Amino acid sequence: MNSESAIESPLLMEEEKIGVLLLNLGGPETLCDVQPFLFNLFVDPDILRLPRLFKFLLRPLAQLISVLVAPGIKRRYAAIGGGSPLRKITFDQANALEMVLDAKQVPANVYVGMRYWHPFIEEAVQQASFELCSNIKEDRITKLVVLPLYPQFSISTTGSSIRVLESIFREDAFLSLLPVSIIESWYRREGYIKSMADLVEKELQSFSETKEVMILFSAHGVPVSYVESAGDPYRDQIEECIYLIMQELKARGITNDHTLAYQSRVGPLKWLKPYTDEVLVELGQRGYKSLLAVPISFVSEHIETLEEIDMRYKELALKSGIQNWRRVPTLGCVPNFIADLADAVINALPCAAAMPAMVDPKIT
């Protein structure tokens, strides 16, 4: 018997074992982790997109950029306690999802795979790791649902992580046969939209003049070239997502003004506009006194909510004439949100099939 025929196919196993893989960005847990985390980020060809002729420069450029920007990023992480809470929150979400799936009579093992820090996607799938007590291959999962914790699809987030998965699965005889269902985006789901509307509605109640509050949706930015040249659907999905949330709010009698801006731009490239910092100044100049910031592309607290929005943007808003500032928390482990993710997993199970070739970023 050759080695290939000795491989046990997940399709032939008698007992079904369902797995769910949550994908997230990852974040440095200590200040010492910051520079290597940044290197992992910038060495991703979906982040630092170089012309084919210059691909050989990717690693040295990533090393140089990570060393140059690390001191400033370390100060930002120091301001929120010295590290990212993303890992803990993501594992809390995984545990909550596992419990809800069990309650829905769909027992499953829920794994966490991070793109740029531990536990890496590779560790969640098949590598031995001190970070994790088991992985998808070791547990002999027979059907897998991949659930990125990004509501909207982008080449730089979901797309990048799926490409890593595809590479791992193609090179392994067992994994290449494993039925997989990938939920590429889920911003249209009713449970997600209602959960976001609940958070916005609750936070609006904390203002004395509720109807005078401007709702500012702040999304993580991407370079314009991703959308215009590479076909990234991210901007369209963000705009549709906000429309759906506002429609839900209007159905509840909430008709506040709202606007969208993009945060977290870095480097000399042209990024999606308008920029959040510029919009805050403009809103102050237009006479708005009350503002509710809504992180629209995040479901977990991390540096871009806790430091960028809560500290830097709040300070800028107050300096620009905004007098009443609040920020909607991310969804985290909100029960209705986790229940909706569980339903998304259950709905995706019948679609599981062997991992396809590269995902087209234009398809959602």
PARO-931491 format. One record per residue (C-alpha): x, y, z; residue number from 1. Coordinates in Angstrom, 1 decimal, padded with zeros to 4 digits, always signed. Each point is the difference from the previous one (the first is absolute). Layout:
+--------+--------+--------+-----+
:      u :      v :      w :   n :
+--------+--------+--------+-----+
:      X :      Y :      Z : NUM :
...
+--------+--------+--------+-----+
! end
This chain:
+--------+--------+--------+-----+
:      u :      v :      w :   n :
+--------+--------+--------+-----+
: +000.0 : +000.0 : +000.0 :   1 :
: +001.5 : +003.4 : -001.0 :   2 :
: -000.1 : +003.0 : +002.3 :   3 :
: -002.8 : +001.7 : -002.0 :   4 :
: -002.3 : -003.0 : +000.3 :   5 :
: +000.7 : -000.2 : +003.7 :   6 :
: -001.4 : +003.5 : +000.5 :   7 :
: -003.4 : -000.2 : +001.7 :   8 :
: -002.4 : +002.2 : -001.8 :   9 :
: -002.3 : +002.2 : +002.1 :  10 :
: -002.8 : -001.0 : -002.3 :  11 :
: +000.3 : -003.7 : +001.0 :  12 :
: +000.0 : +000.5 : +003.8 :  13 :
: -003.1 : -001.4 : +001.7 :  14 :
: -000.4 : +002.7 : +002.7 :  15 :
: -000.5 : +003.5 : -001.2 :  16 :
: +002.1 : +002.6 : +001.9 :  17 :
: -000.8 : +003.6 : -000.9 :  18 :
: +002.6 : +002.7 : +000.4 :  19 :
: -000.3 : +003.7 : -000.2 :  20 :
: +003.0 : +002.2 : -000.7 :  21 :
: -000.2 : +003.6 : +001.1 :  22 :
: +002.4 : +002.2 : -001.9 :  23 :
: +001.3 : +003.3 : +001.4 :  24 :
: +002.9 : +002.4 : -000.4 :  25 :
: +001.9 : -000.7 : +003.2 :  26 :
: +001.9 : +002.5 : +002.1 :  27 :
: +003.1 : +000.4 : +002.1 :  28 :
: -000.6 : -001.1 : +003.6 :  29 :
: +003.1 : +001.8 : +001.4 :  30 :
: +002.1 : +003.0 : -001.2 :  31 :
: +002.8 : -002.5 : -001.0 :  32 :
: -002.4 : -001.6 : -002.4 :  33 :
: -000.7 : +003.3 : -001.9 :  34 :
: +002.8 : +000.0 : -002.5 :  35 :
: -000.2 : -003.7 : -001.0 :  36 :
: -003.8 : +000.4 : -000.3 :  37 :
: +000.5 : +003.0 : -002.3 :  38 :
: +002.4 : -002.0 : -002.1 :  39 :
: -002.5 : -002.8 : -000.4 :  40 :
: -002.6 : +002.6 : -001.1 :  41 :
: +002.2 : +001.8 : -002.5 :  42 :
: +001.5 : -003.2 : -001.5 :  43 :
: -003.5 : -001.0 : -001.1 :  44 :
: -000.2 : +000.6 : -003.8 :  45 :
: -003.7 : +000.9 : +000.4 :  46 :
: +001.1 : +002.9 : +002.3 :  47 :
: +003.2 : +001.2 : -001.6 :  48 :
: -001.0 : -000.4 : -003.7 :  49 :
: +003.1 : +000.3 : -002.1 :  50 :
: +000.2 : -000.3 : -003.8 :  51 :
: +001.1 : -003.5 : -001.1 :  52 :
: +003.4 : +001.3 : -001.0 :  53 :
: +000.7 : +001.2 : +003.5 :  54 :
: -001.4 : -003.0 : +002.0 :  55 :
: +003.5 : -000.9 : +001.1 :  56 :
: +000.1 : +003.2 : +002.1 :  57 :
: -003.0 : -001.0 : +002.1 :  58 :
: +001.8 : -001.5 : +003.0 :  59 :
: +002.8 : +002.7 : +000.3 :  60 :
: -002.7 : +002.7 : -000.4 :  61 :
: -002.2 : -001.6 : +002.7 :  62 :
: +003.0 : -000.2 : +002.3 :  63 :
: +000.9 : +003.6 : -000.5 :  64 :
: -003.5 : +001.3 : +000.3 :  65 :
: -000.7 : -002.0 : +003.2 :  66 :
: +003.2 : +001.2 : +001.7 :  67 :
: -000.7 : +003.7 : -001.0 :  68 :
: -003.7 : +000.0 : +001.2 :  69 :
: +000.4 : -002.2 : +003.0 :  70 :
: +000.9 : +002.7 : +002.6 :  71 :
: -003.2 : +002.0 : -000.8 :  72 :
: -002.2 : -003.0 : +000.0 :  73 :
: +001.5 : -001.2 : +003.3 :  74 :
: -001.0 : +003.4 : +001.6 :  75 :
: -003.6 : -000.6 : -001.3 :  76 :
: -000.1 : -003.5 : +001.5 :  77 :
: +001.5 : +001.3 : +003.2 :  78 :
: -003.0 : +002.4 : +000.2 :  79 :
: -002.5 : -002.9 : +000.1 :  80 :
: +001.9 : -002.1 : +002.6 :  81 :
: +003.0 : -001.3 : -001.9 :  82 :
: -001.6 : -002.4 : -002.5 :  83 :
: -003.0 : -001.0 : -002.1 :  84 :
: -003.1 : -001.5 : +001.6 :  85 :
: -001.0 : -001.6 : -003.3 :  86 :
: +001.2 : -003.5 : +000.8 :  87 :
: -002.0 : -000.3 : +003.2 :  88 :
: -003.1 : +001.5 : -001.5 :  89 :
: +000.1 : -002.3 : -003.0 :  90 :
: +000.4 : -003.1 : +002.2 :  91 :
: -002.9 : +001.3 : +002.1 :  92 :
: -002.1 : +000.2 : -003.2 :  93 :
: +001.2 : -003.5 : -001.0 :  94 :
: -001.1 : -001.4 : +003.3 :  95 :
: -003.4 : +001.8 : -000.1 :  96 :
: -000.6 : -001.2 : -003.6 :  97 :
: +000.8 : -003.6 : +001.0 :  98 :
: -002.5 : +000.1 : +002.8 :  99 :
: -002.7 : +001.5 : -002.2 : 100 :
: +000.6 : -002.6 : -002.7 : 101 :
: -000.2 : -002.7 : +002.6 : 102 :
: -003.3 : +001.4 : +001.3 : 103 :
: -001.3 : -000.1 : -003.6 : 104 :
: +000.9 : -003.7 : -000.2 : 105 :
: +002.9 : +000.6 : -002.3 : 106 :
: +003.1 : -000.9 : +002.1 : 107 :
: +003.2 : +001.4 : -001.5 : 108 :
: +003.6 : +000.7 : +000.9 : 109 :
: +000.7 : +003.7 : -000.5 : 110 :
: +003.5 : +001.0 : -000.8 : 111 :
: +001.8 : +003.4 : -000.2 : 112 :
: +002.5 : +000.8 : -002.7 : 113 :
: +001.7 : +003.4 : -000.2 : 114 :
: +001.6 : +001.4 : -003.1 : 115 :
: +003.0 : +001.9 : +001.5 : 116 :
: +000.5 : -001.3 : +003.5 : 117 :
: -000.5 : -003.0 : +002.2 : 118 :
: -001.9 : -002.2 : -000.3 : 119 :
: +000.7 : +000.1 : -003.7 : 120 :
: -002.4 : -001.5 : -002.5 : 121 :
: +002.6 : -002.7 : -000.6 : 122 :
: -000.1 : -001.0 : +003.7 : 123 :
: -003.7 : -000.2 : +000.0 : 124 :
: +000.0 : -002.3 : -003.0 : 125 :
: +002.8 : -002.4 : +000.4 : 126 :
: +003.2 : +001.2 : +001.8 : 127 :
: +001.0 : -001.1 : +003.5 : 128 :
: -000.1 : +003.0 : +002.2 : 129 :
: +000.4 : +001.0 : +003.7 : 130 :
: -002.8 : +002.5 : -000.7 : 131 :
: -002.7 : -002.6 : -000.8 : 132 :
: -000.7 : -003.4 : +001.5 : 133 :
: -001.4 : -001.4 : -003.3 : 134 :
: -000.5 : +000.9 : -003.6 : 135 :
: -002.4 : -000.8 : -002.9 : 136 :
: +002.1 : -002.8 : -001.5 : 137 :
: +000.9 : -001.6 : +003.4 : 138 :
: -003.7 : -000.1 : +000.9 : 139 :
: -000.9 : -001.6 : -003.3 : 140 :
: -002.7 : +002.5 : -000.8 : 141 :
: -002.2 : -001.3 : -002.8 : 142 :
: -001.8 : +003.2 : -001.0 : 143 :
: +001.3 : +003.6 : +000.5 : 144 :
: -001.6 : +003.4 : -000.1 : 145 :
: +002.4 : +002.9 : -000.3 : 146 :
: -001.4 : +003.2 : +001.6 : 147 :
: +002.1 : +003.1 : -000.3 : 148 :
: -000.8 : +002.6 : +002.7 : 149 :
: -000.2 : +002.7 : -002.6 : 150 :
: -003.6 : +000.8 : -001.0 : 151 :
: +001.1 : +001.4 : -003.4 : 152 :
: +002.4 : -001.6 : -002.4 : 153 :
: +003.3 : +001.6 : -000.9 : 154 :
: +003.0 : -001.4 : -001.8 : 155 :
: +002.1 : +001.2 : +002.9 : 156 :
: -001.9 : -001.8 : +002.7 : 157 :
: -002.2 : -003.0 : -000.9 : 158 :
: +001.7 : -000.4 : -003.4 : 159 :
: +003.4 : -000.1 : +001.5 : 160 :
: -001.0 : -002.6 : +002.6 : 161 :
: -001.8 : -002.2 : -002.5 : 162 :
: +003.1 : +000.0 : -002.2 : 163 :
: +002.0 : -001.4 : +002.9 : 164 :
: -002.6 : -002.7 : +000.6 : 165 :
: +000.0 : -001.0 : -003.6 : 166 :
: +003.8 : -000.4 : +000.0 : 167 :
: -000.1 : -002.2 : +003.1 : 168 :
: -002.9 : -002.2 : -001.3 : 169 :
: +001.5 : -000.5 : -003.5 : 170 :
: +003.2 : -001.3 : +001.5 : 171 :
: -001.5 : -002.6 : +002.4 : 172 :
: -001.7 : -003.2 : -001.2 : 173 :
: -002.5 : -000.2 : +002.9 : 174 :
: -000.9 : +003.7 : -000.1 : 175 :
: -000.4 : +000.1 : -003.7 : 176 :
: -002.9 : -002.3 : +000.3 : 177 :
: -001.7 : +001.7 : +002.9 : 178 :
: -003.4 : +001.5 : -000.8 : 179 :
: +000.2 : +003.7 : +000.7 : 180 :
: -002.5 : +002.8 : -000.1 : 181 :
: +001.3 : +003.6 : +000.1 : 182 :
: -002.2 : +002.8 : +001.1 : 183 :
: +001.7 : +002.8 : -001.9 : 184 :
: -002.1 : +002.9 : +001.3 : 185 :
: -003.1 : +000.2 : +002.2 : 186 :
: -000.8 : +003.7 : +000.4 : 187 :
: -003.5 : -000.5 : -001.5 : 188 :
: -001.1 : -002.4 : +002.7 : 189 :
: -003.1 : +001.2 : +001.8 : 190 :
: +001.4 : -001.0 : +003.4 : 191 :
: +003.2 : +002.0 : -000.5 : 192 :
: -001.9 : +003.0 : -001.3 : 193 :
: -002.5 : -000.1 : +003.0 : 194 :
: +002.9 : -000.5 : +002.5 : 195 :
: +001.8 : +003.1 : -001.4 : 196 :
: -003.2 : +002.0 : +000.1 : 197 :
: -000.6 : -001.1 : +003.6 : 198 :
: +003.4 : +001.4 : +001.0 : 199 :
: -000.5 : +003.3 : -001.8 : 200 :
: -003.5 : +000.4 : +001.4 : 201 :
: +001.2 : -000.7 : +003.5 : 202 :
: +002.9 : +002.5 : -000.2 : 203 :
: -002.2 : +002.7 : -001.5 : 204 :
: -002.1 : -000.1 : +003.2 : 205 :
: +003.0 : +001.3 : +002.0 : 206 :
: -000.2 : +003.4 : -001.8 : 207 :
: -002.4 : +002.7 : +001.4 : 208 :
: -000.9 : +001.1 : -003.5 : 209 :
: -000.3 : -003.3 : -001.8 : 210 :
: -001.2 : +001.3 : -003.3 : 211 :
: +002.8 : +002.5 : -000.3 : 212 :
: +002.8 : -002.7 : +000.0 : 213 :
: +002.0 : -000.5 : -003.1 : 214 :
: +000.7 : -003.7 : -000.5 : 215 :
: +003.5 : -000.5 : -001.4 : 216 :
: +000.8 : -003.5 : -001.4 : 217 :
: +003.7 : -000.5 : -000.1 : 218 :
: +001.4 : -002.8 : -002.1 : 219 :
: +003.5 : -001.3 : -000.4 : 220 :
: +001.4 : +001.5 : -003.2 : 221 :
: +001.7 : -001.8 : -002.9 : 222 :
: +002.1 : +001.5 : -002.8 : 223 :
: -002.2 : +001.3 : -002.9 : 224 :
: +002.0 : -002.3 : -002.4 : 225 :
: -001.5 : -003.1 : +001.8 : 226 :
: -003.5 : +001.1 : -001.1 : 227 :
: +000.7 : +001.6 : -003.4 : 228 :
: +002.7 : -002.3 : -001.3 : 229 :
: -000.4 : -003.3 : +001.9 : 230 :
: -003.8 : -000.1 : +000.2 : 231 :
: -000.2 : -000.1 : +003.8 : 232 :
: -003.8 : +000.2 : +000.8 : 233 :
: +000.8 : +001.5 : +003.5 : 234 :
: -001.2 : +003.6 : -000.6 : 235 :
: -003.3 : -001.1 : -001.5 : 236 :
: -000.6 : -002.5 : +002.8 : 237 :
: +000.7 : +002.6 : +002.7 : 238 :
: -002.4 : +002.5 : -001.7 : 239 :
: -002.7 : -002.7 : -000.3 : 240 :
: +000.5 : -001.1 : +003.6 : 241 :
: -000.5 : +003.6 : +001.3 : 242 :
: -003.1 : +000.4 : -002.2 : 243 :
: -001.5 : -003.2 : +001.6 : 244 :
: +000.8 : +001.1 : +003.5 : 245 :
: -001.6 : +003.4 : -000.6 : 246 :
: -003.0 : -001.6 : -001.5 : 247 :
: -000.4 : -002.2 : +003.1 : 248 :
: +000.4 : +003.1 : +002.2 : 249 :
: -002.6 : +002.0 : -002.1 : 250 :
: -002.5 : -002.9 : +000.5 : 251 :
: +000.5 : +000.7 : +003.8 : 252 :
: -000.7 : +003.7 : -000.5 : 253 :
: +003.7 : +001.1 : +000.1 : 254 :
: +000.8 : +002.4 : -002.8 : 255 :
: +003.2 : +001.7 : +001.1 : 256 :
: +002.4 : +001.4 : -002.6 : 257 :
: +002.9 : -002.4 : -000.7 : 258 :
: +003.2 : -000.1 : -002.0 : 259 :
: +002.8 : -002.4 : -000.9 : 260 :
: +003.8 : +000.5 : +000.3 : 261 :
: +003.0 : -002.2 : -000.2 : 262 :
: +002.8 : -000.3 : +002.6 : 263 :
: +003.4 : -001.6 : +000.5 : 264 :
: +001.7 : +001.1 : -003.2 : 265 :
: +003.8 : -000.3 : -000.1 : 266 :
: +002.7 : +000.9 : -002.5 : 267 :
: -000.1 : +002.1 : -003.1 : 268 :
: -002.6 : -001.9 : -002.0 : 269 :
: -003.4 : +001.5 : -000.7 : 270 :
: -002.6 : -001.7 : +002.3 : 271 :
: -003.8 : -000.1 : +000.0 : 272 :
: -001.5 : +003.4 : +000.9 : 273 :
: -001.3 : +001.8 : +001.8 : 274 :
: +002.5 : -000.4 : +002.9 : 275 :
: -001.4 : -000.2 : +003.5 : 276 :
: +002.3 : +002.7 : +001.4 : 277 :
: -000.9 : +002.5 : -002.7 : 278 :
: -003.7 : -000.8 : +000.4 : 279 :
: +000.1 : +000.7 : +003.7 : 280 :
: +001.5 : +003.5 : -000.6 : 281 :
: -002.6 : +000.7 : -002.7 : 282 :
: -002.9 : -001.1 : +002.3 : 283 :
: +001.2 : +002.3 : +002.7 : 284 :
: +000.1 : +002.9 : -002.6 : 285 :
: -003.5 : -000.8 : -001.1 : 286 :
: -001.2 : +000.5 : +003.6 : 287 :
: -000.7 : -003.5 : +001.1 : 288 :
: +000.4 : -000.2 : +003.8 : 289 :
: -000.9 : -003.7 : +000.7 : 290 :
: +001.6 : -002.9 : -001.8 : 291 :
: -000.4 : -003.8 : +000.3 : 292 :
: +002.9 : -002.0 : -001.5 : 293 :
: -000.8 : -003.4 : -001.4 : 294 :
: +002.8 : -002.4 : -000.9 : 295 :
: -001.5 : -001.7 : -003.0 : 296 :
: +002.6 : -002.5 : -001.2 : 297 :
: +001.0 : -001.4 : +003.4 : 298 :
: -001.7 : -002.5 : +002.3 : 299 :
: +002.7 : +000.0 : +002.7 : 300 :
: +001.7 : +002.7 : +002.0 : 301 :
: +003.6 : +000.6 : -001.0 : 302 :
: +002.5 : +002.8 : -000.6 : 303 :
: -002.1 : +001.7 : -002.7 : 304 :
: -003.0 : +000.3 : +002.3 : 305 :
: +001.6 : +000.4 : +003.4 : 306 :
: +002.8 : +002.3 : -001.0 : 307 :
: -000.6 : +001.5 : -003.4 : 308 :
: -003.8 : +000.7 : +000.5 : 309 :
: -000.2 : +000.3 : +003.8 : 310 :
: +003.1 : +002.1 : +000.5 : 311 :
: +001.2 : +001.7 : -003.2 : 312 :
: -003.3 : +000.6 : -001.8 : 313 :
: -001.8 : +001.0 : +003.2 : 314 :
: +002.7 : +002.6 : +000.8 : 315 :
: -000.2 : +001.3 : -003.6 : 316 :
: -003.8 : +000.2 : +000.2 : 317 :
: +000.0 : +001.9 : +003.2 : 318 :
: +002.5 : +002.5 : -001.4 : 319 :
: -002.1 : +000.4 : -003.1 : 320 :
: -003.1 : +001.1 : +001.9 : 321 :
: -001.7 : -003.3 : +000.8 : 322 :
: -001.2 : +000.2 : +003.6 : 323 :
: -001.7 : -003.3 : +000.5 : 324 :
: +001.9 : -003.1 : -001.2 : 325 :
: -000.8 : -003.6 : +000.4 : 326 :
: +001.0 : -003.2 : -001.8 : 327 :
: -002.0 : -003.1 : -000.6 : 328 :
: +001.8 : -003.1 : +001.4 : 329 :
: +000.8 : -002.8 : -002.4 : 330 :
: -002.3 : -003.1 : +000.0 : 331 :
: +002.4 : -002.3 : +001.8 : 332 :
: -002.1 : -002.8 : +001.6 : 333 :
: -003.4 : +001.7 : -000.2 : 334 :
: -002.4 : -003.0 : +000.2 : 335 :
: -002.1 : +000.9 : -003.0 : 336 :
: +003.1 : +000.5 : -002.1 : 337 :
: +001.5 : -003.3 : +001.0 : 338 :
: -003.3 : -001.8 : -000.6 : 339 :
: +000.0 : +001.5 : -003.5 : 340 :
: +003.5 : -001.2 : -000.7 : 341 :
: -001.1 : -003.5 : +001.1 : 342 :
: -002.9 : +000.1 : -002.5 : 343 :
: +002.5 : +001.1 : -002.7 : 344 :
: +002.1 : -003.0 : +000.8 : 345 :
: -002.9 : -002.4 : -000.1 : 346 :
: -001.3 : +001.5 : -003.3 : 347 :
: +003.5 : -000.4 : -001.5 : 348 :
: +000.5 : -003.7 : +000.9 : 349 :
: -002.0 : -001.5 : -003.0 : 350 :
: +002.3 : +002.0 : -002.4 : 351 :
: +003.2 : -001.6 : +001.2 : 352 :
: +002.2 : -001.4 : -002.7 : 353 :
: +003.7 : -000.5 : -000.6 : 354 :
: +002.0 : +003.2 : +000.1 : 355 :
: -000.4 : +001.8 : -003.3 : 356 :
: +002.8 : +001.8 : -001.9 : 357 :
: +000.6 : +003.7 : +000.7 : 358 :
: -003.0 : +002.0 : +001.2 : 359 :
: -000.9 : +002.8 : -002.4 : 360 :
: -000.1 : +003.2 : +002.1 : 361 :
: -002.8 : +001.3 : -002.1 : 362 :
: -002.3 : -002.8 : +001.1 : 363 :
: -001.8 : +000.4 : +003.3 : 364 :
+--------+--------+--------+-----+
! end
